Amino acid sequence: MADTNNGSTAGAQDDVLIRWTGWLDDFIGGLSALHGETATDFCCAAADEWQRNIMEDPPAPESAAMLALLEALRALTQVASSAALDERITRGAADAALRAALEGVRNDAQGWIDNGPPSAEEIRDGVKAVGATFKQAQDALADRVAEDEADDAYARDHPYGAILGYRDPEVEADIIFTQVSEFTEEQQNRYAEAHDRLRQLIDQDLFSYVSDSSDVFIGVVCDVLRDIQNHAFSLSNIDESHKRIRRIRSALIAFTSALHIHQDQTYYQVKHKFGDESDEHEAVRKLFNDIYSDCFGYRYERGLMVV
């Protein structure tokens, strides 16, 4: 009778192992459908999916099926820990690493189905190994938190410096900032003042460019009118007339181009200082739009520039 009960229990455990091995197959197949653009978000989604399924009907604590599921969780923990510690790991890389690790777990589970489950002692040793992995991951994350806190403390104590912003295609971030040189408060104020002066010079040069272009245009028009008044050429002379028309057109295009550059630069500075779609940005945009809308000649010349 005891042998029959033992055989029934072993058969039931085999059925449970087979069922959870099939679940691992489905879990692996569904990894690509999990949400999350970053590696960390992907790992969180995978962990949620694992927990949701296990909590519904978990296998016996000291069974081969439970060991397989814990091994799967260990693989997930290792990938998630690596993603948290290294921002260069992408969603695709995390997916590939987790998929490979889980396929190894599934193959081990399939081997237990084909050749017999591990002994009770092997299961206990496997559970201990999984627990050790969790402890290592917690320690690594704690060390990273301590490093981040130390970096924050350093930043608070050293608030001034030159910052380099750059992009790395291997990192899921729009821009990465790093301090390349430390400044004293006096140096910071001196460099900031120099930057403001340079910006003001650029603005002044831009206004001068617009003003100079306007003066040139008016000068060309006056020269042509003076030639007509002095009969310097015959209006019936098509070549001479077209020559002066081209001079006027070129001067006017140069002026409208300068005005357009001034418009673009003004938009950029307002958005940089007050924010895109801010009230100040809208006011400046309305000002330039009014110039554009109320002047047919300007609209016409802007159209000629792109023809």
GIQUI-V895511 format. One record per residue. RES is the residue in one letter. OMEGA is omega in whole degrees, 0 to 359 (999 if undefined). NEAR is the number of other C-alpha atoms within 12 Angstrom. Layout:
<<RES/OMEGA/NEAR> <RES/OMEGA/NEAR>>
This chain:
<<M/179/7> <A/179/8> <D/180/9> <T/179/10> <N/179/11> <N/179/12> <G/179/13> <S/179/14> <T/180/16> <A/179/19> <G/179/17> <A/179/19> <Q/177/27> <D/179/30> <D/179/21> <V/179/28> <L/179/35> <I/181/30> <R/182/26> <W/174/35> <T/174/34> <G/177/24> <W/177/26> <L/176/37> <D/180/24> <D/181/21> <F/178/34> <I/181/30> <G/182/20> <G/183/20> <L/184/33> <S/181/24> <A/181/18> <L/181/26> <H/178/21> <G/179/20> <E/180/22> <T/179/28> <A/181/37> <T/178/34> <D/178/25> <F/180/34> <C/177/40> <C/179/29> <A/179/27> <A/179/37> <A/178/31> <D/180/20> <E/178/26> <W/183/34> <Q/182/20> <R/182/14> <N/183/19> <I/184/25> <M/182/14> <E/183/10> <D/184/16> <P/175/23> <P/180/27> <A/186/21> <P/184/19> <E/180/25> <S/178/33> <A/179/43> <A/178/41> <M/178/37> <L/179/39> <A/180/46> <L/177/43> <L/176/39> <E/176/37> <A/178/42> <L/177/36> <R/178/32> <A/179/36> <L/179/44> <T/180/36> <Q/179/32> <V/180/39> <A/179/37> <S/179/33> <S/180/29> <A/181/33> <A/183/30> <L/183/24> <D/183/22> <E/180/23> <R/180/23> <I/182/31> <T/177/30> <R/181/35> <G/180/28> <A/179/28> <A/178/37> <D/181/37> <A/181/24> <A/180/28> <L/180/38> <R/180/29> <A/181/21> <A/180/26> <L/176/37> <E/175/29> <G/177/22> <V/180/34> <R/179/35> <N/177/23> <D/179/28> <A/178/37> <Q/176/27> <G/177/20> <W/178/27> <I/184/27> <D/190/14> <N/181/12> <G/184/18> <P/176/30> <P/179/28> <S/179/15> <A/180/16> <E/179/15> <E/178/16> <I/179/26> <R/179/20> <D/179/18> <G/179/27> <V/178/28> <K/179/19> <A/177/20> <V/178/27> <G/178/20> <A/178/19> <T/177/25> <F/181/25> <K/179/18> <Q/180/19> <A/179/26> <Q/180/21> <D/180/16> <A/179/23> <L/177/23> <A/177/17> <D/180/17> <R/178/19> <V/179/16> <A/178/14> <E/179/15> <D/179/15> <E/177/14> <A/178/14> <D/179/17> <D/179/14> <A/178/13> <Y/180/15> <A/178/18> <R/181/12> <D/181/15> <H/189/18> <P/186/20> <Y/177/23> <G/177/24> <A/183/19> <I/176/18> <L/175/14> <G/183/14> <Y/179/15> <R/177/15> <D/183/16> <P/180/14> <E/182/18> <V/180/21> <E/179/23> <A/180/19> <D/179/12> <I/180/15> <I/180/18> <F/175/15> <T/180/16> <Q/182/19> <V/179/13> <S/181/15> <E/179/20> <F/166/21> <T/179/16> <E/178/15> <E/178/13> <Q/179/17> <Q/181/20> <N/181/15> <R/180/15> <Y/179/18> <A/178/18> <E/178/14> <A/179/14> <H/179/14> <D/179/14> <R/178/14> <L/179/14> <R/179/17> <Q/177/15> <L/178/14> <I/179/18> <D/180/20> <Q/178/16> <D/180/18> <L/176/25> <F/179/23> <S/179/19> <Y/178/23> <V/181/27> <S/180/21> <D/180/22> <S/177/28> <S/179/25> <D/180/19> <V/180/26> <F/180/28> <I/179/22> <G/179/19> <V/179/26> <V/180/23> <C/179/19> <D/180/20> <V/178/27> <L/179/20> <R/177/15> <D/178/18> <I/181/19> <Q/182/13> <N/181/13> <H/179/16> <A/177/16> <F/180/20> <S/179/16> <L/177/20> <S/178/11> <N/186/14> <I/183/12> <D/181/13> <E/179/19> <S/180/21> <H/178/18> <K/181/17> <R/175/27> <I/179/21> <R/178/18> <R/178/23> <I/181/27> <R/181/28> <S/180/25> <A/180/28> <L/177/33> <I/178/29> <A/179/30> <F/180/34> <T/176/34> <S/178/30> <A/179/28> <L/180/29> <H/176/28> <I/177/22> <H/178/27> <Q/181/27> <D/181/19> <Q/179/22> <T/177/28> <Y/183/28> <Y/183/20> <Q/180/21> <V/179/22> <K/180/21> <H/184/15> <K/187/15> <F/180/18> <G/178/15> <D/181/18> <E/175/18> <S/179/16> <D/180/15> <E/178/21> <H/180/24> <E/181/19> <A/180/19> <V/179/26> <R/177/25> <K/179/18> <L/180/17> <F/178/24> <N/178/18> <D/177/15> <I/182/19> <Y/185/22> <S/186/16> <D/183/14> <C/180/15> <F/181/13> <G/179/18> <Y/178/26> <R/182/23> <Y/180/19> <E/176/25> <R/177/24> <G/178/15> <L/184/17> <M/183/19> <V/180/10> <V/999/7>>
